[in-house]
Amino acid sequence: MIKAWDKNGAQLSVEFEFDRFVQAAAFIQECAGEMERQNHHASIQWEYCTIKMQVTTHDAGNTLTSKDWDLCEAISRIYEKAF
């Protein structure tokens, strides 16, 4: 299932829940590779089986750009495919 991201002003955010800690770790690892590939990085908060991410484009004055939407879509697809 594709996760829906919430738009809060100039930021997109989402929360992912996992059954096990190692699943959360694997998800972050896969997302990190995608973020490097896109050269665009989310803010990540990780607490045991819960991961929260926020995305905005800092170098565009903390606004939303197509880079944010592209990254969110890619992260959601990683989640959908693996979990």
PDB file with SEQRES, HELIX, SHEET and CRYST1 records, atoms N, CA, C and O in Angstrom:
SEQRES   1 A   83  MET ILE LYS ALA TRP ASP LYS ASN GLY ALA GLN LEU SER          
SEQRES   2 A   83  VAL GLU PHE GLU PHE ASP ARG PHE VAL GLN ALA ALA ALA          
SEQRES   3 A   83  PHE ILE GLN GLU CYS ALA GLY GLU MET GLU ARG GLN ASN          
SEQRES   4 A   83  HIS HIS ALA SER ILE GLN TRP GLU TYR CYS THR ILE LYS          
SEQRES   5 A   83  MET GLN VAL THR THR HIS ASP ALA GLY ASN THR LEU THR          
SEQRES   6 A   83  SER LYS ASP TRP ASP LEU CYS GLU ALA ILE SER ARG ILE          
SEQRES   7 A   83  TYR GLU LYS ALA PHE                                          
HELIX    1 AA1 PHE A   21  GLN A   38  1                                  18    
HELIX    2 AA2 HIS A   58  ALA A   60  5                                   3    
HELIX    3 AA3 SER A   66  ALA A   82  1                                  17    
SHEET    1 AA1 4 ASP A   6  ASN A   8  0                                        
SHEET    2 AA1 4 GLN A  11  GLU A  17 -1                                        
SHEET    3 AA1 4 THR A  50  VAL A  55 -1                                        
SHEET    4 AA1 4 SER A  43  GLU A  47 -1                                        
CRYST1    1.000    1.000    1.000  90.00  90.00  90.00 P 1           1          
ATOM      1  N   MET A   1       0.843  -1.192   0.000  1.00  0.00           N  
ATOM      2  CA  MET A   1       0.000   0.000   0.000  1.00  0.00           C  
ATOM      3  C   MET A   1       0.883   1.248   0.000  1.00  0.00           C  
ATOM      4  O   MET A   1       1.785   1.364   0.830  1.00  0.00           O  
ATOM      5  N   ILE A   2       0.637   2.169  -0.908  1.00  0.00           N  
ATOM      6  CA  ILE A   2       1.402   3.417  -0.969  1.00  0.00           C  
ATOM      7  C   ILE A   2       1.017   4.287   0.222  1.00  0.00           C  
ATOM      8  O   ILE A   2      -0.160   4.554   0.461  1.00  0.00           O  
ATOM      9  N   LYS A   3       2.026   4.719   0.959  1.00  0.00           N  
ATOM     10  CA  LYS A   3       1.782   5.590   2.108  1.00  0.00           C  
ATOM     11  C   LYS A   3       1.499   7.009   1.626  1.00  0.00           C  
ATOM     12  O   LYS A   3       2.180   7.528   0.742  1.00  0.00           O  
ATOM     13  N   ALA A   4       0.495   7.618   2.215  1.00  0.00           N  
ATOM     14  CA  ALA A   4       0.164   9.012   1.908  1.00  0.00           C  
ATOM     15  C   ALA A   4       1.005   9.921   2.799  1.00  0.00           C  
ATOM     16  O   ALA A   4       1.136   9.683   4.000  1.00  0.00           O  
ATOM     17  N   TRP A   5       1.557  10.935   2.215  1.00  0.00           N  
ATOM     18  CA  TRP A   5       2.335  11.935   2.934  1.00  0.00           C  
ATOM     19  C   TRP A   5       1.429  13.107   3.264  1.00  0.00           C  
ATOM     20  O   TRP A   5       0.577  13.485   2.461  1.00  0.00           O  
ATOM     21  N   ASP A   6       1.612  13.678   4.438  1.00  0.00           N  
ATOM     22  CA  ASP A   6       0.840  14.849   4.851  1.00  0.00           C  
ATOM     23  C   ASP A   6       1.596  16.108   4.479  1.00  0.00           C  
ATOM     24  O   ASP A   6       2.806  16.199   4.687  1.00  0.00           O  
ATOM     25  N   LYS A   7       0.888  17.071   3.930  1.00  0.00           N  
ATOM     26  CA  LYS A   7       1.489  18.368   3.604  1.00  0.00           C  
ATOM     27  C   LYS A   7       1.200  19.323   4.751  1.00  0.00           C  
ATOM     28  O   LYS A   7       0.045  19.616   5.061  1.00  0.00           O  
ATOM     29  N   ASN A   8       2.268  19.803   5.374  1.00  0.00           N  
ATOM     30  CA  ASN A   8       2.167  20.764   6.477  1.00  0.00           C  
ATOM     31  C   ASN A   8       2.966  21.999   6.096  1.00  0.00           C  
ATOM     32  O   ASN A   8       4.172  22.061   6.335  1.00  0.00           O  
ATOM     33  N   GLY A   9       2.302  22.977   5.507  1.00  0.00           N  
ATOM     34  CA  GLY A   9       3.022  24.162   5.053  1.00  0.00           C  
ATOM     35  C   GLY A   9       3.994  23.792   3.957  1.00  0.00           C  
ATOM     36  O   GLY A   9       3.599  23.270   2.914  1.00  0.00           O  
ATOM     37  N   ALA A  10       5.275  24.064   4.194  1.00  0.00           N  
ATOM     38  CA  ALA A  10       6.316  23.801   3.197  1.00  0.00           C  
ATOM     39  C   ALA A  10       7.053  22.506   3.492  1.00  0.00           C  
ATOM     40  O   ALA A  10       8.246  22.388   3.211  1.00  0.00           O  
ATOM     41  N   GLN A  11       6.347  21.533   4.059  1.00  0.00           N  
ATOM     42  CA  GLN A  11       6.971  20.269   4.438  1.00  0.00           C  
ATOM     43  C   GLN A  11       6.006  19.115   4.188  1.00  0.00           C  
ATOM     44  O   GLN A  11       4.797  19.248   4.381  1.00  0.00           O  
ATOM     45  N   LEU A  12       6.549  17.997   3.763  1.00  0.00           N  
ATOM     46  CA  LEU A  12       5.792  16.763   3.636  1.00  0.00           C  
ATOM     47  C   LEU A  12       6.265  15.821   4.732  1.00  0.00           C  
ATOM     48  O   LEU A  12       7.463  15.733   5.002  1.00  0.00           O  
ATOM     49  N   SER A  13       5.329  15.117   5.367  1.00  0.00           N  
ATOM     50  CA  SER A  13       5.718  14.217   6.451  1.00  0.00           C  
ATOM     51  C   SER A  13       4.913  12.926   6.383  1.00  0.00           C  
ATOM     52  O   SER A  13       3.818  12.874   5.823  1.00  0.00           O  
ATOM     53  N   VAL A  14       5.499  11.882   6.977  1.00  0.00           N  
ATOM     54  CA  VAL A  14       4.872  10.559   6.986  1.00  0.00           C  
ATOM     55  C   VAL A  14       5.407   9.778   8.179  1.00  0.00           C  
ATOM     56  O   VAL A  14       6.483  10.072   8.698  1.00  0.00           O  
ATOM     57  N   GLU A  15       4.640   8.779   8.604  1.00  0.00           N  
ATOM     58  CA  GLU A  15       5.080   7.879   9.667  1.00  0.00           C  
ATOM     59  C   GLU A  15       4.913   6.442   9.187  1.00  0.00           C  
ATOM     60  O   GLU A  15       3.856   6.057   8.686  1.00  0.00           O  
ATOM     61  N   PHE A  16       5.967   5.663   9.350  1.00  0.00           N  
ATOM     62  CA  PHE A  16       5.957   4.249   8.981  1.00  0.00           C  
ATOM     63  C   PHE A  16       6.059   3.411  10.250  1.00  0.00           C  
ATOM     64  O   PHE A  16       6.835   3.729  11.151  1.00  0.00           O  
ATOM     65  N   GLU A  17       5.272   2.341  10.315  1.00  0.00           N  
ATOM     66  CA  GLU A  17       5.307   1.407  11.441  1.00  0.00           C  
ATOM     67  C   GLU A  17       5.764   0.040  10.935  1.00  0.00           C  
ATOM     68  O   GLU A  17       5.349  -0.416   9.870  1.00  0.00           O  
ATOM     69  N   PHE A  18       6.621  -0.596  11.715  1.00  0.00           N  
ATOM     70  CA  PHE A  18       7.132  -1.919  11.373  1.00  0.00           C  
ATOM     71  C   PHE A  18       6.885  -2.875  12.527  1.00  0.00           C  
ATOM     72  O   PHE A  18       6.764  -2.455  13.677  1.00  0.00           O  
ATOM     73  N   ASP A  19       6.812  -4.163  12.216  1.00  0.00           N  
ATOM     74  CA  ASP A  19       6.609  -5.179  13.253  1.00  0.00           C  
ATOM     75  C   ASP A  19       7.880  -5.427  14.054  1.00  0.00           C  
ATOM     76  O   ASP A  19       7.832  -5.741  15.244  1.00  0.00           O  
ATOM     77  N   ARG A  20       9.024  -5.280  13.379  1.00  0.00           N  
ATOM     78  CA  ARG A  20      10.290  -5.594  14.028  1.00  0.00           C  
ATOM     79  C   ARG A  20      11.319  -4.505  13.779  1.00  0.00           C  
ATOM     80  O   ARG A  20      11.298  -3.824  12.754  1.00  0.00           O  
ATOM     81  N   PHE A  21      12.204  -4.360  14.724  1.00  0.00           N  
ATOM     82  CA  PHE A  21      13.272  -3.363  14.659  1.00  0.00           C  
ATOM     83  C   PHE A  21      14.130  -3.546  13.411  1.00  0.00           C  
ATOM     84  O   PHE A  21      14.485  -2.566  12.755  1.00  0.00           O  
ATOM     85  N   VAL A  22      14.465  -4.786  13.080  1.00  0.00           N  
ATOM     86  CA  VAL A  22      15.330  -5.032  11.922  1.00  0.00           C  
ATOM     87  C   VAL A  22      14.652  -4.634  10.613  1.00  0.00           C  
ATOM     88  O   VAL A  22      15.331  -4.266   9.655  1.00  0.00           O  
ATOM     89  N   GLN A  23      13.335  -4.703  10.563  1.00  0.00           N  
ATOM     90  CA  GLN A  23      12.619  -4.244   9.365  1.00  0.00           C  
ATOM     91  C   GLN A  23      12.781  -2.737   9.215  1.00  0.00           C  
ATOM     92  O   GLN A  23      13.008  -2.242   8.111  1.00  0.00           O  
ATOM     93  N   ALA A  24      12.667  -2.013  10.310  1.00  0.00           N  
ATOM     94  CA  ALA A  24      12.844  -0.558  10.277  1.00  0.00           C  
ATOM     95  C   ALA A  24      14.261  -0.211   9.825  1.00  0.00           C  
ATOM     96  O   ALA A  24      14.461   0.703   9.026  1.00  0.00           O  
ATOM     97  N   ALA A  25      15.235  -0.946  10.342  1.00  0.00           N  
ATOM     98  CA  ALA A  25      16.629  -0.702   9.964  1.00  0.00           C  
ATOM     99  C   ALA A  25      16.853  -0.952   8.476  1.00  0.00           C  
ATOM    100  O   ALA A  25      17.519  -0.162   7.807  1.00  0.00           O  
ATOM    101  N   ALA A  26      16.306  -2.036   7.963  1.00  0.00           N  
ATOM    102  CA  ALA A  26      16.455  -2.356   6.540  1.00  0.00           C  
ATOM    103  C   ALA A  26      15.781  -1.295   5.672  1.00  0.00           C  
ATOM    104  O   ALA A  26      16.305  -0.928   4.620  1.00  0.00           O  
ATOM    105  N   PHE A  27      14.635  -0.808   6.106  1.00  0.00           N  
ATOM    106  CA  PHE A  27      13.922   0.237   5.368  1.00  0.00           C  
ATOM    107  C   PHE A  27      14.756   1.517   5.298  1.00  0.00           C  
ATOM    108  O   PHE A  27      14.893   2.116   4.232  1.00  0.00           O  
ATOM    109  N   ILE A  28      15.306   1.927   6.426  1.00  0.00           N  
ATOM    110  CA  ILE A  28      16.146   3.134   6.434  1.00  0.00           C  
ATOM    111  C   ILE A  28      17.343   2.951   5.517  1.00  0.00           C  
ATOM    112  O   ILE A  28      17.708   3.869   4.783  1.00  0.00           O  
ATOM    113  N   GLN A  29      17.959   1.774   5.550  1.00  0.00           N  
ATOM    114  CA  GLN A  29      19.119   1.515   4.694  1.00  0.00           C  
ATOM    115  C   GLN A  29      18.757   1.654   3.221  1.00  0.00           C  
ATOM    116  O   GLN A  29      19.496   2.269   2.453  1.00  0.00           O  
ATOM    117  N   GLU A  30      17.629   1.087   2.828  1.00  0.00           N  
ATOM    118  CA  GLU A  30      17.218   1.170   1.429  1.00  0.00           C  
ATOM    119  C   GLU A  30      16.855   2.609   1.048  1.00  0.00           C  
ATOM    120  O   GLU A  30      17.187   3.067  -0.045  1.00  0.00           O  
ATOM    121  N   CYS A  31      16.180   3.312   1.944  1.00  0.00           N  
ATOM    122  CA  CYS A  31      15.836   4.715   1.678  1.00  0.00           C  
ATOM    123  C   CYS A  31      17.091   5.571   1.570  1.00  0.00           C  
ATOM    124  O   CYS A  31      17.153   6.482   0.744  1.00  0.00           O  
ATOM    125  N   ALA A  32      18.089   5.285   2.396  1.00  0.00           N  
ATOM    126  CA  ALA A  32      19.331   6.053   2.346  1.00  0.00           C  
ATOM    127  C   ALA A  32      19.982   5.963   0.969  1.00  0.00           C  
ATOM    128  O   ALA A  32      20.490   6.957   0.450  1.00  0.00           O  
ATOM    129  N   GLY A  33      19.967   4.784   0.389  1.00  0.00           N  
ATOM    130  CA  GLY A  33      20.521   4.629  -0.950  1.00  0.00           C  
ATOM    131  C   GLY A  33      19.767   5.450  -1.980  1.00  0.00           C  
ATOM    132  O   GLY A  33      20.374   6.054  -2.864  1.00  0.00           O  
ATOM    133  N   GLU A  34      18.444   5.475  -1.867  1.00  0.00           N  
ATOM    134  CA  GLU A  34      17.632   6.275  -2.793  1.00  0.00           C  
ATOM    135  C   GLU A  34      17.885   7.761  -2.592  1.00  0.00           C  
ATOM    136  O   GLU A  34      17.974   8.515  -3.560  1.00  0.00           O  
ATOM    137  N   MET A  35      17.998   8.179  -1.352  1.00  0.00           N  
ATOM    138  CA  MET A  35      18.263   9.594  -1.072  1.00  0.00           C  
ATOM    139  C   MET A  35      19.602  10.017  -1.649  1.00  0.00           C  
ATOM    140  O   MET A  35      19.720  11.111  -2.201  1.00  0.00           O  
ATOM    141  N   GLU A  36      20.605   9.173  -1.529  1.00  0.00           N  
ATOM    142  CA  GLU A  36      21.910   9.478  -2.115  1.00  0.00           C  
ATOM    143  C   GLU A  36      21.814   9.551  -3.631  1.00  0.00           C  
ATOM    144  O   GLU A  36      22.390  10.439  -4.259  1.00  0.00           O  
ATOM    145  N   ARG A  37      21.081   8.610  -4.210  1.00  0.00           N  
ATOM    146  CA  ARG A  37      20.919   8.598  -5.669  1.00  0.00           C  
ATOM    147  C   ARG A  37      20.286   9.895  -6.163  1.00  0.00           C  
ATOM    148  O   ARG A  37      20.698  10.452  -7.180  1.00  0.00           O  
ATOM    149  N   GLN A  38      19.276  10.368  -5.427  1.00  0.00           N  
ATOM    150  CA  GLN A  38      18.582  11.598  -5.816  1.00  0.00           C  
ATOM    151  C   GLN A  38      19.300  12.856  -5.319  1.00  0.00           C  
ATOM    152  O   GLN A  38      18.966  13.965  -5.736  1.00  0.00           O  
ATOM    153  N   ASN A  39      20.277  12.689  -4.440  1.00  0.00           N  
ATOM    154  CA  ASN A  39      20.957  13.821  -3.806  1.00  0.00           C  
ATOM    155  C   ASN A  39      19.944  14.751  -3.135  1.00  0.00           C  
ATOM    156  O   ASN A  39      20.007  15.974  -3.256  1.00  0.00           O  
ATOM    157  N   HIS A  40      19.014  14.120  -2.428  1.00  0.00           N  
ATOM    158  CA  HIS A  40      17.979  14.852  -1.696  1.00  0.00           C  
ATOM    159  C   HIS A  40      17.644  13.997  -0.480  1.00  0.00           C  
ATOM    160  O   HIS A  40      17.360  12.807  -0.619  1.00  0.00           O  
ATOM    161  N   HIS A  41      17.674  14.586   0.696  1.00  0.00           N  
ATOM    162  CA  HIS A  41      17.626  13.784   1.922  1.00  0.00           C  
ATOM    163  C   HIS A  41      16.494  14.220   2.830  1.00  0.00           C  
ATOM    164  O   HIS A  41      16.256  15.411   3.033  1.00  0.00           O  
ATOM    165  N   ALA A  42      15.806  13.237   3.368  1.00  0.00           N  
ATOM    166  CA  ALA A  42      14.722  13.484   4.326  1.00  0.00           C  
ATOM    167  C   ALA A  42      15.304  13.596   5.728  1.00  0.00           C  
ATOM    168  O   ALA A  42      16.367  13.048   6.019  1.00  0.00           O  
ATOM    169  N   SER A  43      14.605  14.302   6.577  1.00  0.00           N  
ATOM    170  CA  SER A  43      14.882  14.289   8.003  1.00  0.00           C  
ATOM    171  C   SER A  43      14.226  13.019   8.550  1.00  0.00           C  
ATOM    172  O   SER A  43      13.055  12.756   8.274  1.00  0.00           O  
ATOM    173  N   ILE A  44      14.976  12.235   9.321  1.00  0.00           N  
ATOM    174  CA  ILE A  44      14.476  10.946   9.799  1.00  0.00           C  
ATOM    175  C   ILE A  44      14.537  10.887  11.318  1.00  0.00           C  
ATOM    176  O   ILE A  44      15.561  11.194  11.929  1.00  0.00           O  
ATOM    177  N   GLN A  45      13.422  10.488  11.912  1.00  0.00           N  
ATOM    178  CA  GLN A  45      13.357  10.200  13.343  1.00  0.00           C  
ATOM    179  C   GLN A  45      13.013   8.729  13.473  1.00  0.00           C  
ATOM    180  O   GLN A  45      12.028   8.261  12.901  1.00  0.00           O  
ATOM    181  N   TRP A  46      13.829   7.998  14.229  1.00  0.00           N  
ATOM    182  CA  TRP A  46      13.653   6.552  14.338  1.00  0.00           C  
ATOM    183  C   TRP A  46      13.570   6.173  15.804  1.00  0.00           C  
ATOM    184  O   TRP A  46      14.492   6.428  16.578  1.00  0.00           O  
ATOM    185  N   GLU A  47      12.456   5.560  16.178  1.00  0.00           N  
ATOM    186  CA  GLU A  47      12.282   5.072  17.533  1.00  0.00           C  
ATOM    187  C   GLU A  47      11.740   3.656  17.461  1.00  0.00           C  
ATOM    188  O   GLU A  47      10.565   3.439  17.166  1.00  0.00           O  
ATOM    189  N   TYR A  48      12.600   2.707  17.731  1.00  0.00           N  
ATOM    190  CA  TYR A  48      12.336   1.279  17.713  1.00  0.00           C  
ATOM    191  C   TYR A  48      11.690   0.847  16.389  1.00  0.00           C  
ATOM    192  O   TYR A  48      12.411   0.633  15.415  1.00  0.00           O  
ATOM    193  N   CYS A  49      10.379   0.713  16.320  1.00  0.00           N  
ATOM    194  CA  CYS A  49       9.701   0.233  15.111  1.00  0.00           C  
ATOM    195  C   CYS A  49       8.951   1.338  14.371  1.00  0.00           C  
ATOM    196  O   CYS A  49       8.198   1.057  13.439  1.00  0.00           O  
ATOM    197  N   THR A  50       9.149   2.574  14.772  1.00  0.00           N  
ATOM    198  CA  THR A  50       8.461   3.707  14.152  1.00  0.00           C  
ATOM    199  C   THR A  50       9.486   4.641  13.517  1.00  0.00           C  
ATOM    200  O   THR A  50      10.466   5.038  14.147  1.00  0.00           O  
ATOM    201  N   ILE A  51       9.236   4.979  12.266  1.00  0.00           N  
ATOM    202  CA  ILE A  51      10.092   5.918  11.543  1.00  0.00           C  
ATOM    203  C   ILE A  51       9.227   7.064  11.063  1.00  0.00           C  
ATOM    204  O   ILE A  51       8.199   6.854  10.419  1.00  0.00           O  
ATOM    205  N   LYS A  52       9.650   8.274  11.380  1.00  0.00           N  
ATOM    206  CA  LYS A  52       8.980   9.481  10.897  1.00  0.00           C  
ATOM    207  C   LYS A  52       9.952  10.200   9.971  1.00  0.00           C  
ATOM    208  O   LYS A  52      11.139  10.326  10.269  1.00  0.00           O  
ATOM    209  N   MET A  53       9.425  10.668   8.845  1.00  0.00           N  
ATOM    210  CA  MET A  53      10.244  11.405   7.878  1.00  0.00           C  
ATOM    211  C   MET A  53       9.575  12.719   7.535  1.00  0.00           C  
ATOM    212  O   MET A  53       8.351  12.818   7.453  1.00  0.00           O  
ATOM    213  N   GLN A  54      10.418  13.736   7.336  1.00  0.00           N  
ATOM    214  CA  GLN A  54       9.962  15.033   6.860  1.00  0.00           C  
ATOM    215  C   GLN A  54      10.851  15.433   5.683  1.00  0.00           C  
ATOM    216  O   GLN A  54      12.056  15.181   5.681  1.00  0.00           O  
ATOM    217  N   VAL A  55      10.235  16.055   4.692  1.00  0.00           N  
ATOM    218  CA  VAL A  55      10.948  16.457   3.484  1.00  0.00           C  
ATOM    219  C   VAL A  55      10.592  17.888   3.138  1.00  0.00           C  
ATOM    220  O   VAL A  55       9.423  18.272   3.154  1.00  0.00           O  
ATOM    221  N   THR A  56      11.601  18.668   2.828  1.00  0.00           N  
ATOM    222  CA  THR A  56      11.459  20.007   2.270  1.00  0.00           C  
ATOM    223  C   THR A  56      12.743  20.290   1.495  1.00  0.00           C  
ATOM    224  O   THR A  56      13.739  19.589   1.676  1.00  0.00           O  
ATOM    225  N   THR A  57      12.732  21.295   0.646  1.00  0.00           N  
ATOM    226  CA  THR A  57      13.940  21.625  -0.109  1.00  0.00           C  
ATOM    227  C   THR A  57      14.605  22.831   0.539  1.00  0.00           C  
ATOM    228  O   THR A  57      14.181  23.971   0.351  1.00  0.00           O  
ATOM    229  N   HIS A  58      15.652  22.555   1.305  1.00  0.00           N  
ATOM    230  CA  HIS A  58      16.344  23.608   2.049  1.00  0.00           C  
ATOM    231  C   HIS A  58      17.012  24.627   1.124  1.00  0.00           C  
ATOM    232  O   HIS A  58      16.965  25.830   1.381  1.00  0.00           O  
ATOM    233  N   ASP A  59      17.631  24.140   0.050  1.00  0.00           N  
ATOM    234  CA  ASP A  59      18.349  25.074  -0.834  1.00  0.00           C  
ATOM    235  C   ASP A  59      17.425  25.893  -1.727  1.00  0.00           C  
ATOM    236  O   ASP A  59      17.892  26.702  -2.528  1.00  0.00           O  
ATOM    237  N   ALA A  60      16.109  25.686  -1.594  1.00  0.00           N  
ATOM    238  CA  ALA A  60      15.127  26.515  -2.302  1.00  0.00           C  
ATOM    239  C   ALA A  60      14.343  27.348  -1.288  1.00  0.00           C  
ATOM    240  O   ALA A  60      13.210  27.752  -1.548  1.00  0.00           O  
ATOM    241  N   GLY A  61      14.958  27.598  -0.130  1.00  0.00           N  
ATOM    242  CA  GLY A  61      14.321  28.441   0.876  1.00  0.00           C  
ATOM    243  C   GLY A  61      13.288  27.707   1.712  1.00  0.00           C  
ATOM    244  O   GLY A  61      12.297  28.295   2.144  1.00  0.00           O  
ATOM    245  N   ASN A  62      13.526  26.401   1.943  1.00  0.00           N  
ATOM    246  CA  ASN A  62      12.597  25.585   2.729  1.00  0.00           C  
ATOM    247  C   ASN A  62      11.186  25.610   2.153  1.00  0.00           C  
ATOM    248  O   ASN A  62      10.206  25.851   2.857  1.00  0.00           O  
ATOM    249  N   THR A  63      11.117  25.357   0.862  1.00  0.00           N  
ATOM    250  CA  THR A  63       9.830  25.263   0.172  1.00  0.00           C  
ATOM    251  C   THR A  63       9.698  23.860  -0.424  1.00  0.00           C  
ATOM    252  O   THR A  63      10.659  23.090  -0.440  1.00  0.00           O  
ATOM    253  N   LEU A  64       8.528  23.544  -0.900  1.00  0.00           N  
ATOM    254  CA  LEU A  64       8.317  22.269  -1.579  1.00  0.00           C  
ATOM    255  C   LEU A  64       8.620  22.421  -3.065  1.00  0.00           C  
ATOM    256  O   LEU A  64       8.177  23.365  -3.719  1.00  0.00           O  
ATOM    257  N   THR A  65       9.383  21.469  -3.574  1.00  0.00           N  
ATOM    258  CA  THR A  65       9.708  21.449  -4.995  1.00  0.00           C  
ATOM    259  C   THR A  65       9.428  20.043  -5.530  1.00  0.00           C  
ATOM    260  O   THR A  65       9.049  19.145  -4.778  1.00  0.00           O  
ATOM    261  N   SER A  66       9.616  19.871  -6.812  1.00  0.00           N  
ATOM    262  CA  SER A  66       9.412  18.556  -7.418  1.00  0.00           C  
ATOM    263  C   SER A  66      10.372  17.526  -6.824  1.00  0.00           C  
ATOM    264  O   SER A  66      10.070  16.333  -6.809  1.00  0.00           O  
ATOM    265  N   LYS A  67      11.534  17.984  -6.331  1.00  0.00           N  
ATOM    266  CA  LYS A  67      12.474  17.064  -5.686  1.00  0.00           C  
ATOM    267  C   LYS A  67      11.829  16.385  -4.485  1.00  0.00           C  
ATOM    268  O   LYS A  67      12.059  15.200  -4.241  1.00  0.00           O  
ATOM    269  N   ASP A  68      11.021  17.132  -3.735  1.00  0.00           N  
ATOM    270  CA  ASP A  68      10.367  16.571  -2.555  1.00  0.00           C  
ATOM    271  C   ASP A  68       9.340  15.517  -2.954  1.00  0.00           C  
ATOM    272  O   ASP A  68       9.323  14.419  -2.398  1.00  0.00           O  
ATOM    273  N   TRP A  69       8.497  15.847  -3.905  1.00  0.00           N  
ATOM    274  CA  TRP A  69       7.462  14.907  -4.343  1.00  0.00           C  
ATOM    275  C   TRP A  69       8.087  13.652  -4.936  1.00  0.00           C  
ATOM    276  O   TRP A  69       7.595  12.548  -4.703  1.00  0.00           O  
ATOM    277  N   ASP A  70       9.168  13.809  -5.701  1.00  0.00           N  
ATOM    278  CA  ASP A  70       9.847  12.652  -6.288  1.00  0.00           C  
ATOM    279  C   ASP A  70      10.424  11.750  -5.200  1.00  0.00           C  
ATOM    280  O   ASP A  70      10.304  10.528  -5.282  1.00  0.00           O  
ATOM    281  N   LEU A  71      11.046  12.342  -4.186  1.00  0.00           N  
ATOM    282  CA  LEU A  71      11.618  11.543  -3.109  1.00  0.00           C  
ATOM    283  C   LEU A  71      10.534  10.830  -2.317  1.00  0.00           C  
ATOM    284  O   LEU A  71      10.679   9.654  -1.986  1.00  0.00           O  
ATOM    285  N   CYS A  72       9.458  11.528  -2.014  1.00  0.00           N  
ATOM    286  CA  CYS A  72       8.360  10.915  -1.265  1.00  0.00           C  
ATOM    287  C   CYS A  72       7.778   9.725  -2.015  1.00  0.00           C  
ATOM    288  O   CYS A  72       7.484   8.689  -1.420  1.00  0.00           O  
ATOM    289  N   GLU A  73       7.614   9.879  -3.312  1.00  0.00           N  
ATOM    290  CA  GLU A  73       7.079   8.781  -4.118  1.00  0.00           C  
ATOM    291  C   GLU A  73       8.030   7.591  -4.087  1.00  0.00           C  
ATOM    292  O   GLU A  73       7.591   6.449  -3.945  1.00  0.00           O  
ATOM    293  N   ALA A  74       9.321   7.848  -4.218  1.00  0.00           N  
ATOM    294  CA  ALA A  74      10.297   6.757  -4.204  1.00  0.00           C  
ATOM    295  C   ALA A  74      10.315   6.044  -2.851  1.00  0.00           C  
ATOM    296  O   ALA A  74      10.370   4.815  -2.805  1.00  0.00           O  
ATOM    297  N   ILE A  75      10.270   6.791  -1.765  1.00  0.00           N  
ATOM    298  CA  ILE A  75      10.260   6.195  -0.424  1.00  0.00           C  
ATOM    299  C   ILE A  75       8.993   5.369  -0.224  1.00  0.00           C  
ATOM    300  O   ILE A  75       9.047   4.268   0.324  1.00  0.00           O  
ATOM    301  N   SER A  76       7.867   5.893  -0.664  1.00  0.00           N  
ATOM    302  CA  SER A  76       6.608   5.154  -0.540  1.00  0.00           C  
ATOM    303  C   SER A  76       6.645   3.856  -1.324  1.00  0.00           C  
ATOM    304  O   SER A  76       6.104   2.844  -0.878  1.00  0.00           O  
ATOM    305  N   ARG A  77       7.278   3.876  -2.488  1.00  0.00           N  
ATOM    306  CA  ARG A  77       7.385   2.660  -3.290  1.00  0.00           C  
ATOM    307  C   ARG A  77       8.298   1.633  -2.627  1.00  0.00           C  
ATOM    308  O   ARG A  77       8.037   0.431  -2.696  1.00  0.00           O  
ATOM    309  N   ILE A  78       9.365   2.101  -1.989  1.00  0.00           N  
ATOM    310  CA  ILE A  78      10.241   1.192  -1.233  1.00  0.00           C  
ATOM    311  C   ILE A  78       9.440   0.501  -0.144  1.00  0.00           C  
ATOM    312  O   ILE A  78       9.545  -0.712   0.040  1.00  0.00           O  
ATOM    313  N   TYR A  79       8.647   1.268   0.572  1.00  0.00           N  
ATOM    314  CA  TYR A  79       7.822   0.703   1.642  1.00  0.00           C  
ATOM    315  C   TYR A  79       6.815  -0.295   1.098  1.00  0.00           C  
ATOM    316  O   TYR A  79       6.640  -1.384   1.645  1.00  0.00           O  
ATOM    317  N   GLU A  80       6.159   0.091   0.013  1.00  0.00           N  
ATOM    318  CA  GLU A  80       5.133  -0.769  -0.587  1.00  0.00           C  
ATOM    319  C   GLU A  80       5.739  -2.093  -1.066  1.00  0.00           C  
ATOM    320  O   GLU A  80       5.159  -3.159  -0.863  1.00  0.00           O  
ATOM    321  N   LYS A  81       6.892  -2.013  -1.693  1.00  0.00           N  
ATOM    322  CA  LYS A  81       7.524  -3.195  -2.276  1.00  0.00           C  
ATOM    323  C   LYS A  81       8.048  -4.154  -1.193  1.00  0.00           C  
ATOM    324  O   LYS A  81       7.934  -5.371  -1.333  1.00  0.00           O  
ATOM    325  N   ALA A  82       8.605  -3.615  -0.143  1.00  0.00           N  
ATOM    326  CA  ALA A  82       9.281  -4.461   0.842  1.00  0.00           C  
ATOM    327  C   ALA A  82       8.435  -4.798   2.066  1.00  0.00           C  
ATOM    328  O   ALA A  82       8.668  -5.806   2.733  1.00  0.00           O  
ATOM    329  N   PHE A  83       7.457  -3.953   2.352  1.00  0.00           N  
ATOM    330  CA  PHE A  83       6.766  -4.136   3.625  1.00  0.00           C  
ATOM    331  C   PHE A  83       5.260  -4.104   3.424  1.00  0.00           C  
ATOM    332  O   PHE A  83       4.506  -4.241   4.386  1.00  0.00           O  
TER     333      PHE A  83                                                      
END                                                                             
